Amino acid sequence: MGTIHFPPLTKEKAGLLGLFTGAALAALLIQPIRLLPGSPAACVFAAGLYAALMLSGFRMGKKLWAGENAVSREINATCPKILDTSVIIDGRVLEISRTGFLEGDLIVPSFVLDELRHIADSADDLRRARGRRGLDILRKMQEELGSALRVEDVRQDAADSAEVDVRLLRLAAALGGAVMTNDYNLNKVAGVAGVPVLNINELAGALRPAVLPGEEMTVRIVREGKEPGQGVAYLDDGTMVVVENGRRHVGETLGAEVTTVLQTSAGRMIFGRVKMNENRAG
């Protein structure tokens, strides 16, 4: 005997199911009223009960549908991870895969591989270097991960002019997987589309030592900031530190007091000011 496949429950169907459930419940509750002699008040009460329970059932059905689908969009540890171009070029995915924290297959869509090759053949020196770095990272991952990393051959209709990001989201939805990226815009679009995202920048931010306002750090001012008087320094991990009144200390190493820490999916920024004793000494 073959397996019976039921059509997926949509939000509208869930609402209608709740509506009929409310109607059935109302029909049961008005049974005692139907035994009483007919009166306008009883009819009004029965009609109101029907309306209230049917409306509540409709709303509850839609809410339950939304809750179940929100759970289904959670990232399963063993679901396939679809890599985008930026995360491959970034290279940190190789180090993460070496730790064993990533479960499930890592998938490189054929159109992402084509984009990497196109970048590697660019006439621009910087783009060409980035593309070649990405191809080198993929080669190392294939050597170390074996069958856990595979290239998914995804054919595109000639009439389909969708961008790479859109095709990534389509593939992730079709495979029930998550997109792995460090692209801020793709991260936002995937969130709107309901596709799970693993953002390398968010992971890196979560693993960095916490820096709190009021703490002191030693930094080297390397250039001027955008605003008057600002100086810019960088931590060893690449985090930008914007130092108030640090402009006149470019090229110097000094103490700075942290005033604000901003953490976003695009990275972390630290704002601080020159310590008072440093300011007086300068």
C-alpha positions in Angstrom: 0.0 0.0 0.0 1.4 3.4 -1.0 1.9 6.2 1.5 -0.8 8.9 1.6 0.6 12.4 1.4 -1.5 15.2 2.7 -1.2 18.7 1.3 0.7 21.2 3.4 -1.4 23.2 5.9 -1.4 26.9 4.9 -2.1 29.8 7.2 -5.6 30.3 5.6 -6.5 26.6 5.9 -5.4 26.6 9.6 -7.7 29.6 10.1 -10.6 27.9 8.5 -10.0 24.7 10.5 -10.1 26.8 13.7 -13.3 28.6 12.5 -15.1 25.2 12.0 -13.8 24.0 15.4 -15.3 27.1 17.0 -18.6 26.6 15.2 -18.7 22.9 16.4 -18.0 24.0 20.0 -20.7 26.7 19.8 -23.2 24.1 18.5 -22.5 21.9 21.6 -22.7 24.8 24.1 -26.1 26.0 22.8 -27.8 22.6 23.1 -29.3 23.5 26.6 -30.6 26.7 25.2 -32.4 25.0 22.4 -34.4 23.0 24.9 -35.8 26.3 26.3 -38.9 28.0 24.8 -37.8 30.2 21.9 -37.1 33.8 22.8 -35.3 36.8 21.1 -32.8 36.9 23.9 -31.9 33.2 23.4 -31.5 33.7 19.7 -29.2 36.7 20.2 -27.2 34.8 22.8 -26.8 31.8 20.4 -25.7 34.1 17.5 -23.2 35.9 19.7 -21.8 32.7 21.0 -21.3 31.4 17.4 -19.7 34.6 16.3 -17.3 34.8 19.2 -16.2 31.1 19.1 -15.8 31.1 15.3 -13.7 34.3 15.4 -11.6 33.0 18.3 -11.1 29.7 16.5 -10.0 31.4 13.3 -7.5 33.5 15.1 -6.2 30.6 17.2 -5.7 28.5 14.1 -3.6 31.1 12.4 -1.6 31.7 15.6 -0.9 27.9 16.0 0.2 27.7 12.3 2.6 30.6 12.8 4.0 29.0 16.0 4.6 25.6 14.4 6.2 27.1 11.3 8.5 29.3 13.5 9.7 26.1 15.2 10.3 24.5 11.8 12.5 27.4 10.8 14.8 26.8 13.7 18.3 25.6 12.6 18.7 21.9 12.9 22.2 21.0 13.8 22.5 18.4 11.1 20.7 20.4 8.3 22.8 21.2 5.2 24.7 24.5 5.3 24.8 26.3 2.0 27.9 28.5 1.7 27.8 31.8 -0.1 30.7 33.5 -1.9 31.6 35.9 0.8 32.0 33.3 3.5 34.2 31.2 1.3 36.5 34.1 0.5 36.6 35.1 4.2 38.1 31.7 5.0 37.1 31.4 8.7 34.6 28.7 7.7 37.7 26.4 7.2 38.9 27.0 10.7 35.4 26.4 12.1 35.0 23.2 10.2 38.3 21.9 11.7 37.0 22.3 15.2 34.1 19.8 14.6 31.4 22.2 15.7 29.7 22.1 12.3 27.4 19.1 11.8 25.7 18.1 8.5 26.9 18.6 5.0 28.5 21.8 3.7 27.1 22.6 0.2 28.6 24.9 -2.4 26.1 25.7 -5.1 27.5 25.5 -8.7 26.5 29.1 -9.3 28.6 30.2 -6.3 31.6 28.3 -7.7 31.0 30.0 -11.0 31.0 33.4 -9.3 34.3 32.6 -7.5 35.9 31.6 -10.8 34.6 34.8 -12.4 36.1 36.9 -9.6 39.4 35.0 -9.8 39.6 36.0 -13.5 38.9 39.6 -12.8 41.1 42.3 -14.3 41.1 44.1 -10.9 44.0 42.9 -8.8 42.2 43.0 -5.5 39.1 41.1 -6.8 41.4 38.6 -8.5 43.3 37.9 -5.3 40.0 37.5 -3.4 38.6 35.0 -5.9 41.8 33.0 -5.9 41.8 33.0 -2.1 38.2 31.6 -2.2 39.2 28.8 -4.6 42.2 27.9 -2.4 40.0 27.7 0.7 37.5 25.4 -1.2 40.4 23.1 -2.3 41.6 22.8 1.3 38.1 22.1 2.6 37.6 19.4 0.0 40.9 17.8 1.0 40.1 17.9 4.7 36.3 17.3 4.8 36.0 14.9 1.9 32.4 13.9 1.2 31.1 16.3 3.9 31.7 19.1 1.4 29.9 18.8 -1.9 29.2 21.0 -4.9 25.4 21.1 -5.7 24.8 21.3 -9.4 21.9 23.9 -9.7 20.7 24.6 -13.2 19.2 28.0 -14.0 16.4 28.6 -16.4 17.5 30.8 -19.3 14.6 33.2 -18.5 15.5 33.3 -14.8 17.7 36.4 -14.1 17.6 36.1 -10.3 20.7 37.2 -8.4 23.0 34.8 -6.6 21.6 35.8 -3.2 18.0 35.0 -4.3 19.1 31.7 -5.7 20.9 30.9 -2.5 17.7 31.4 -0.5 15.7 29.3 -2.9 18.2 26.4 -2.6 18.3 26.7 1.2 14.5 26.6 1.4 14.3 23.6 -1.1 16.9 21.6 0.9 15.6 22.6 4.3 19.0 24.0 5.1 20.6 27.2 6.4 22.7 29.8 4.5 26.2 30.4 5.9 27.4 33.9 5.3 29.1 37.0 6.6 27.2 39.3 4.2 25.1 41.8 6.2 22.5 42.4 3.5 22.0 38.7 2.7 21.6 38.1 6.5 18.7 40.6 6.6 17.0 39.4 3.4 17.2 35.8 4.7 15.6 36.8 7.9 12.6 38.4 6.1 12.3 35.3 3.9 12.3 33.0 6.9 15.4 31.2 5.9 17.8 30.2 8.7 21.2 32.0 8.7 24.5 31.2 10.2 26.5 34.4 10.3 30.2 34.1 10.8 30.5 37.6 12.1 27.9 37.0 14.8 29.7 33.8 15.8 33.0 35.7 16.0 31.4 38.5 18.1 30.0 35.9 20.5 33.4 34.4 21.1 35.3 37.7 21.6 36.1 38.6 25.2 33.5 41.0 26.6 34.5 44.6 26.7 32.4 46.8 29.0 32.0 50.6 29.3 34.4 52.0 31.9 37.2 49.4 31.2 40.6 50.6 30.1 42.6 49.3 27.2 45.9 50.2 25.5 45.7 51.1 21.8 47.8 52.6 19.1 46.1 55.4 17.1 46.8 54.7 13.5 44.8 57.3 11.7 42.3 60.2 12.0 38.6 59.5 12.4 35.7 60.9 10.4 34.5 63.3 13.1 36.7 66.2 14.3 39.1 65.2 17.0 38.6 61.4 16.6 41.4 59.0 16.3 41.1 55.4 15.1 42.9 52.3 16.4 42.4 48.5 15.8 42.6 45.6 18.2 44.5 42.4 17.2 41.3 40.8 16.0 40.6 43.7 13.7 37.9 45.4 15.8 37.8 49.2 15.2 38.3 51.5 18.2 37.2 55.1 17.7 38.9 57.3 20.3 37.6 60.7 21.2 40.3 63.4 21.3 42.7 60.9 19.8 43.4 62.7 16.6 46.5 64.5 17.9 47.9 61.2 19.1 48.2 59.5 15.7 51.2 57.2 15.7 51.2 57.0 19.5 50.3 54.2 21.9 48.1 55.3 24.8 45.5 54.3 27.3 41.8 54.7 26.4 38.6 54.3 28.5 35.7 52.4 26.8 32.5 54.4 26.6 30.3 52.4 24.2 30.4 49.0 22.6 28.3 48.4 19.5 27.7 44.8 18.3 26.0 44.1 15.0 26.0 41.2 12.5 28.4 43.4 10.4 31.0 43.4 13.2 31.8 45.1 16.5 32.9 48.7 17.1 34.3 50.2 20.3 34.1 53.9 21.2 36.3 55.4 23.9 38.1 58.5 25.0 41.7 59.3 25.9 42.3 58.7 29.6 42.5 61.9 31.6 46.1 61.3 32.7 47.1 60.7 29.0 45.2 63.8 28.0 47.1 65.9 30.5 50.4 64.3 29.5 49.8 65.2 25.9 
